[in-house]
Amino acid sequence: MSDKIKVGVFFGGKSVEHEVSVISGLQAVYAFDSEKYEPVPVYITKNGEMYAGGNVGEIEAYKDIKKLLETAVRVNLIKDGNNFSLIRYPAKKFGNNVIDTIEVALPVVHGTNVEDGTLQGYLHALGIPYAGCDVFSSAVCMDKEASKLIMKAKGIPVLDCVTVNSKQYSVDGDAVLNLIEQKTKYPVIVKPVNLGSSVGIKKAKSREDLDKALDYAFGFANVVLIENAVENLKEINCSVLGDIYDAETSVCEEPVGGDEILSYSDKYLSGGSKDSKLGAKVGGSKGSSGMADLKRKLPAEISKELEEKVRHFAKAAFQGLGCSGVTRVDFLYNTVTEELYVNELNTIPGSLSFYLWEATGKSFSTLLDDLVKLAFKREREQGELNFSFDTNILQGITLSRGGKA
């Protein structure tokens, strides 16, 4: 029997960031210390079905998803005592239906329906230790308005914003435009309240632009956030690793985009040929892709004073929102006024921000080791809490049928 820790690496999901998650997930699979860990890749389709085995762990196989699924086995994750098994679904009448087992989960998913606390809630309900943010911090960080409100209350600098929903917009578009113009000034940034990877984001410099930007953003989410654009913009990112008790920060990076807003293409499609992102070997700094291929200045070209300020607020935001695991905190900086704002927290950042930690002196395999340790640490802490209360409230209780008390 192997002494290696079996880590279920979950990636994919019903999200506009599905493909990026596949890259990030397999980067992690290939980067684990093979002497200590046995990663078990679990692919979540865009329909929310889980698959394991076959070629699920091979990046080349994702060029033909239909063929990939033919080689793999659809599974469900179940708890059996202290064990967690990936069970064939539908089960065979005869033979072994246990495809694999895992001891801890590493969600490497991006976007709504997975990163927003949905997958975390599923794992939590099963009682399986999992790395990264818990249900609450995952959900609140995905909601840009909610996270802004909490950070502002804790003295962390954020931009004021206004949110509108699709029903308001469809019923009286002019009223929505008037409301936004009363609370902001052009140019403004319009973006879905709960998406990442720059999906659905537009900059509006006029009422006409604003109307088009809203229409575009509502194609991705029912609630849209609008805030003043930061002029003389420099973007700065910093990663945080740890939990609410103890956390460390990485070096800072300065992403370089092809436009005023770093687009999805800037992040994932600008580093090579059309097929390079799925054709390259995934893992570590050798032939890696995804966020690791983004054009950037690393370390960021900023003063020591500004770097210290960024790292301070990155840690404050991380711990203030109850985060755990590894998170990337994105900042907006006005180079003229020297105003700094936390833009958002990515609770499961692209490529798990391994490139920031490598630049800080921590290898990808060590980062993954830290994440697994944090998962088990939280599980031990949860085990020390009481989740039941002795009571005899059910004794003597009877319920009548037919809705009568």
N, C-alpha and C positions, 0 to 999 in steps of 0.2 A: 504493500500500500504506500502510495506517495505521501511524503510529508509536505508537499507544496500546498500553498493556499490557493484554492480554486476561486477565481474572481469572475463573476458574470459581468461582461462588458456589454451594456445595452446601448444601442444606437439606432438611428432612423426615426420613425414615428410619423404621425399625421401632422406635418408641419411644412411650411414653405422653406424651412432650412433643413429639410430631410437629407439632401445630398451632402451638404456640408457636414452634417452629423455622421454620415457614413465614413467620411474621410477622417474626422476627429476620432471616432471610435476605433477605427482600425490602426490609426497612429498609436493609440494607447495599447491596443492588443500586441503590437509588434515591439513596444518599448518596455514591457514588463521584464524584470529580472527573471530569466528562465530558471535559475537555480532556486528561487524562492517562491515563485508564483506560476500557476497554470491558468492563463486567461481563457475564458469560455465565451466566445463572441455570440451575442444574441441580437439578431436583426429584427427590428420592428417595421413592418411595412407601412405604407401610407394609409392602409385600412386598419391599422392597429393590431395586426396579427404578428405573433412572435415566431421566429424561425431559428433553428440551431442546426449544427452539423453540416455535412456537405461542404460546399464552398463558401459558406457564410463569412469565413475569415480571410477570404482572398479578394483584394481590391479589384483585380481584373474582372472578376465574375460579375461585378455590378454594372458592367457595360450592357448586360442582357439580364435584367431582373427576372423575367419569366423563366429563363433557363436556370438561373440561380435557384429559384424556389423549387424547381423540379428535383434538384440535387439535395435540398435541405429537408428538414422535418418541421412541420408546424408543432409548436409546443405551448403548454401552459406551465406557469411556475406555481408549484404548490409547496406547502410546508408539511413535513411528515416528521413529527417529533422535533428534534433539533436539526433536522436535515432539510435542505431545500432542493427540490428536484425539478428538472425540466422534463415534463411528461408529454409523450406523444399525444396529439389531438387531431382527429379522433383516435381513441385508443384501439389497439388491435385486441381481438378476443383471446389470442394466444401469443405467448412470447413476452419478452421484456419491453415495457413501454417507457422505461426511464432512459431518456436520451443522454442526460448528463446531470451532474449535481454541482451546486455552488455553495460557498460559505459566506460570501459577501458580494454585494452588487456595486458596480461602478456605472452610474448613468452618465453617458456621454451624448446627451441629446440637446438639441437646440430648438427654441421657439415654443409656440403655443401647443397645447395638448400633450406635452412631454416635459419640457423644462419648467413649466409654470406651476409645478407642484402636483400635477396629475400623476406622473410616474412615481414620484416620491411618495404620494399617498398610497399608491398600490403596494409599493415595497414596504412601507410602514405598516399597513394593515396585515401584511403577511408576517411581519416581525423579523424580516431579514435585515441585517446590518447593511447600510448603504452609505457610500461616500457622497460628500457634497452637502448643499443646503437642505434643510428640512422643508416640510410642506409649507409652513408659514413664510419663511424667508424666500423660498422659491417663488411663491405666488406674489408677494408684495414687491419683490424686485422686478418681476415681469410687468407689473402695472406701474407705468412711469409716473402717473399722477400720485398714486398711493405712496410710492417710495419717495417722491419729492416732498410730500407733506410730512413724512416722518423725519427725513433728513433736515428739513427746514426747522422743525421743532427741536432738533438736537443741535442746532447751530452750524450745520454743514451748508456751505453756499450752493444754492441751486437757482435756476431761472424760474421766475413765476410763469404760470401757464394758465390756459383755459381749455376745458374739454367740452366737446359737443358730441351728441350721438346721431346715428343715421336717421332716426325717426324725426328728430328736430330738423335736420337738414332737408329731408324729403317733404315735410309739411310746410316749412317756410324757410327756404334757403336764404332769402334776403335778410330775414331776422337774425339768422345765424351769422351771416357775414357782418351785419351791423354790430352784433355782440362782440365778435372777435376784434373788429376795428376799434371798439370802445376800450378794450382791455389790452391791446397790443399796438405795436407800430411796425410798419413795414421797414425792412423785410422781415418776414416771419418764417419759421420752420413748421411744417405740417407733417405729422407722422402718426401712425397707428399707436394707440396707447400701450399695446402689449406685444409688439413684434421687435425683433432684432435684425442684425445683419443689413441694416439700412433699407430693409424692404418697405415699400410704400411711402417713402419719405420724399418730400418736395420742398423747395424753397419758393416762396411767393413774394414778389416785389410790388404787386398791385392787387386790386380787388378782383380783376379778371384772373390773375394767376392763382389767387386764393381759392376761387370757385373751382378751378380746374384741379388744384392740389387736393381739395377736400373730396371731390368726386373720385379722384384716384385713390386716396387713402382709404375711403370707405369701401373700396373693393377688397381690402384686406382685413378690416376690423370694423366693428359696430360703433366703437368709440375712438375719437381722434383727438389728439393733443396738439395745441398750437402754442408756440412760445416765440419770443423775440429772437431773431438770429444774432449770434455774436459776431460783431464786426472784427476785422483784423485778426481772424481766427487762426489759432494754432491748436491742434488736437494733441492731447497727451494721455497716454494710457499707463496704468500701473496695476500689477497683479498683487493679490493678497492671498496668503495661505495660512490656514489655522482655524480657529473658532472664536467664540465670544470671550474666551478666557485668555487666549494667547495667540497672537498672529504676527506674521512677518510680511514685509513688502518687498517686491522685486525692484529692479532698476526700471526707469521710465522709458517709454518709447514714444516716438512721434510719427504716426502714420502719415504717409504721403499719398494723397489721392489725385485723380485727374480732374477734379472739379472742386467747387467750394464745399460740397458735401461728399464725404467718402462713400461711394456707392457700392452696391453689391458686387458689381464688376471689378471695381478697384480692389475689393477684399479677396475675391476668389477666382477671378477670370483673367486677370491682366498679366499674369506671370509667365505665360508661355503659349504653346500651341493649343488648339481647341481641345485636344484630348489629354493634354499634359496632366490635368488635375486628377484624372482617374487612371491614367496610364503609368504614372511614376510610382516607384516603390514608396510605400508609406511607412514612416517610422523614424523617430528621432530627427536629427538634422541631416541625415543622409537621404537625399531624394524625397524629402517630405514635401507636403503641399498644404492646401487649405490656408488658414490664417498665417501659417509659418512662411508662406510665399509672398505675403503682402509687402509692398514697398514701404520701407520705414527707415527712420533714423534711430539707431539703437546703439548707444543710449541717446535719448532725446537731447537736442541742442538747447538746453535751458540752464539757467544759473543754478548754482548749488542751493541757493535760498529757495528758489521756486521748486526745485526737486524735493527738498525737505517738506515744503508745504503740500505738494501733491501726495507724497507718501503719508503724511500725517492725516490728511482728509480721506485718503483711500482706506486706511485702516479704521478711521472713525466711522466711515460709511459702512464698511464691511461688518464691524462689530455692532454698530448702531441698528442695523437691519437684521441682526441675528444670523449672519451668514456662517457657513462652515465649508471646509474643503478649499478649493481654489476658485477665486473669482477675479475677473478683470474689471477695474473701475475706470471708466472713460471720462475725461475732463475736457472742458472747453475753456480756452484762455485767450483773452483779448490782449494782444501784444502792445497796444498803445495805452489803454487804461490800466493794464495789469490786473484785471478782474479775472478770477478763477472760479469756475463752476463745475460741480459734479454733474455730468450729463446722465449717466446710467450705470448700473451694475449688471454685468453679465455673469450669472451664477454658474453657468457651465460654458466658459469661453471657448471659442474656436481653437482647436489644437490644444486645449487645456492650458493655453498660454505657456507651453513648455519652453518656447524660445526666449521668453522673458526670464524664466528661471535658469535656463542654461547660461544666459548672459550675466546672471547674478551669482553663478557658481554652483547651481544645483542641477544635476543631470535629470533627464526625463524619467529614467527608471527610479531615481531617488524621489522625485516628485510624486510618482505613482505609489511608491512605498509609503510616503507620508499620508497620502489620501486614504489608503487602506487602514493605516494606523488610526487616523481620525475617525473613520467609520466604526471601528471596534471600540474606540474610546467613548464615542457617543452612546453606543449600545450598552456599555458597562454603566455609564451614568444613568441611562434610562432604566436599567435594571435595578438601580438603587431607589427608584421612586415608587410610591404606592399608587396602584391603578385600580384598587378595589377597596371597598369599605364594608366591614362586617355589619350586616343589618338583617332583621327578620321581617322587612317590609312586605315580602311576598307571602308570608305565613297568614293564612286566613283570608286571602284575597280571592274572590270569585268574580268572574265576568259573565254576565248574561248575554245570550245571543239576541240578535235582532235589534241591536243598538240601544237596548234598555239598560239603565244603570242598575 
